[in-house]
Amino acid sequence: MRRAVAKSDKQAGSGFAPVEVQRFAKEADRTRLSPVALKAYVNLAREWALSNLEAATLLGVSGSTWDRIKRGQRPVLNQDQLTRISALIGIYKGLHLLIGDDAADLWPRNRNTGPLFNNASPIEAMGEGGIPHMLDVRRYIDAVRGGL
């Protein structure tokens, strides 16, 4: 992994070149990241057996936009949509590291009595709570796997 370094590091012969930080706020980054993010999200929606409404809600788009995305259209996503996908992919990956593949894809659909979910499924809780709740669920999964 490359790191941004001070000019003195470069002069000292470290071999590292400064790298511009990637941000979802920059249109160029969003344009570059959107196609692969949407491909990953379409696969996640299939693995989690999301309904059209659930998939659209979690992504923060209308049902008709979600239908176009499923058919292969890849619009440039906004910062919020990329953040949503990032959180959901992190949850997906964390679950697959924590528990077996089959169970990992069932977990988001199961009701959960934990305080974060209040007897709703994680999908329902994240749909209602939006980005803040998605990030909370991601932190929860990371904490359970010992990543925090």
C-alpha positions as CSV (number, residue, x, y, z in Angstrom):
1,M,0.0,0.0,0.0
2,R,1.3,3.4,-0.9
3,R,1.4,6.2,1.6
4,A,1.7,9.9,1.3
5,V,5.0,11.1,2.4
6,A,6.7,14.4,3.2
7,K,9.1,15.9,0.6
8,S,12.0,15.1,2.9
9,D,11.1,11.4,2.8
10,K,11.2,11.5,-1.0
11,Q,14.5,13.3,-1.0
12,A,15.9,10.7,1.5
13,G,15.5,8.1,-1.2
14,S,12.5,6.2,0.4
15,G,11.1,5.5,-3.0
16,F,7.6,6.5,-2.0
17,A,5.8,9.1,-4.0
18,P,3.0,11.3,-2.6
19,V,-0.4,9.9,-3.3
20,E,-3.5,12.1,-3.4
21,V,-6.1,11.0,-0.9
22,Q,-9.2,9.5,-2.5
23,R,-12.5,11.1,-1.4
24,F,-16.1,10.3,-2.3
25,A,-16.6,14.0,-2.5
26,K,-14.5,14.3,-5.6
27,E,-16.4,13.8,-8.8
28,A,-13.4,12.1,-10.5
29,D,-13.2,9.5,-7.7
30,R,-17.0,8.9,-7.8
31,T,-16.9,8.5,-11.5
32,R,-14.1,5.9,-11.2
33,L,-15.6,4.1,-8.3
34,S,-19.2,4.0,-9.2
35,P,-19.2,1.1,-11.7
36,V,-17.3,-1.3,-9.5
37,A,-19.3,-0.2,-6.4
38,L,-22.6,-0.9,-8.2
39,K,-21.4,-4.2,-9.5
40,A,-20.5,-5.2,-5.9
41,Y,-23.8,-3.9,-4.5
42,V,-25.9,-5.8,-7.2
43,N,-24.0,-9.0,-6.1
44,L,-24.6,-8.2,-2.4
45,A,-28.3,-7.6,-3.0
46,R,-28.5,-11.0,-4.7
47,E,-26.6,-12.8,-2.0
48,W,-28.8,-11.3,0.7
49,A,-31.9,-11.9,-1.3
50,L,-33.0,-8.2,-1.0
51,S,-36.3,-7.3,-2.4
52,N,-36.4,-4.4,-4.9
53,L,-37.7,-2.1,-2.2
54,E,-35.0,-3.2,0.3
55,A,-32.2,-2.8,-2.2
56,A,-33.4,0.6,-3.4
57,T,-33.9,1.8,0.2
58,L,-30.4,0.7,1.4
59,L,-28.8,2.3,-1.6
60,G,-30.8,5.5,-1.3
61,V,-32.3,5.4,-4.7
62,S,-35.8,5.1,-6.2
63,G,-37.2,1.8,-7.3
64,S,-37.0,2.8,-10.9
65,T,-33.4,3.7,-10.6
66,W,-32.7,0.4,-8.9
67,D,-34.4,-1.4,-11.8
68,R,-32.1,0.4,-14.2
69,I,-29.0,-0.4,-12.2
70,K,-30.0,-4.1,-12.1
71,R,-30.3,-4.0,-15.9
72,G,-26.7,-2.8,-16.1
73,Q,-26.9,1.0,-16.1
74,R,-24.1,2.4,-14.0
75,P,-24.8,6.0,-13.0
76,V,-22.3,8.1,-11.1
77,L,-23.2,7.7,-7.5
78,N,-23.2,10.6,-5.0
79,Q,-21.1,10.6,-1.8
80,D,-23.9,9.3,0.3
81,Q,-24.6,6.3,-2.0
82,L,-20.9,5.4,-2.1
83,T,-20.8,5.6,1.7
84,R,-23.8,3.3,1.9
85,I,-22.2,0.7,-0.4
86,S,-18.9,1.0,1.5
87,A,-20.7,0.3,4.8
88,L,-22.7,-2.6,3.4
89,I,-19.7,-4.2,1.7
90,G,-17.8,-3.9,5.0
91,I,-20.7,-5.6,6.8
92,Y,-20.8,-8.4,4.1
93,K,-17.0,-9.0,4.3
94,G,-17.1,-8.9,8.1
95,L,-19.8,-11.4,8.3
96,H,-18.0,-13.7,6.0
97,L,-14.9,-13.5,8.1
98,L,-16.8,-14.0,11.3
99,I,-19.1,-16.9,10.4
100,G,-19.4,-19.4,7.5
101,D,-20.5,-18.2,4.1
102,D,-24.0,-19.7,4.2
103,A,-24.8,-18.3,7.6
104,A,-23.2,-15.0,6.8
105,D,-25.7,-14.3,4.1
106,L,-28.7,-15.3,6.3
107,W,-27.7,-13.1,9.3
108,P,-28.9,-9.7,7.8
109,R,-32.4,-11.2,7.3
110,N,-32.8,-12.7,10.8
111,R,-34.5,-10.8,13.6
112,N,-32.0,-9.6,16.2
113,T,-32.9,-8.8,19.8
114,G,-29.8,-6.7,20.4
115,P,-30.2,-3.0,21.3
116,L,-28.9,-1.9,17.9
117,F,-31.7,-3.8,16.2
118,N,-34.7,-3.7,18.6
119,N,-36.1,-7.1,17.4
120,A,-35.9,-6.1,13.7
121,S,-33.6,-7.7,11.1
122,P,-30.4,-5.8,10.3
123,I,-31.8,-5.1,6.9
124,E,-34.9,-3.5,8.3
125,A,-32.9,-1.6,11.0
126,M,-30.5,-0.2,8.4
127,G,-33.3,0.7,6.0
128,E,-34.9,2.8,8.7
129,G,-31.8,4.2,10.2
130,G,-29.9,5.1,7.0
131,I,-26.2,5.8,6.8
132,P,-25.6,6.3,10.6
133,H,-27.2,2.9,11.4
134,M,-25.3,1.2,8.6
135,L,-22.1,2.5,10.0
136,D,-23.2,1.4,13.5
137,V,-23.9,-2.1,12.2
138,R,-20.5,-2.2,10.5
139,R,-18.8,-1.2,13.7
140,Y,-20.8,-3.8,15.6
141,I,-19.7,-6.6,13.2
142,D,-16.1,-5.4,13.4
143,A,-16.2,-5.3,17.2
144,V,-17.7,-8.9,17.4
145,R,-14.9,-10.2,15.2
146,G,-12.4,-8.4,17.4
147,G,-11.5,-5.7,14.9
148,L,-12.0,-2.7,17.2
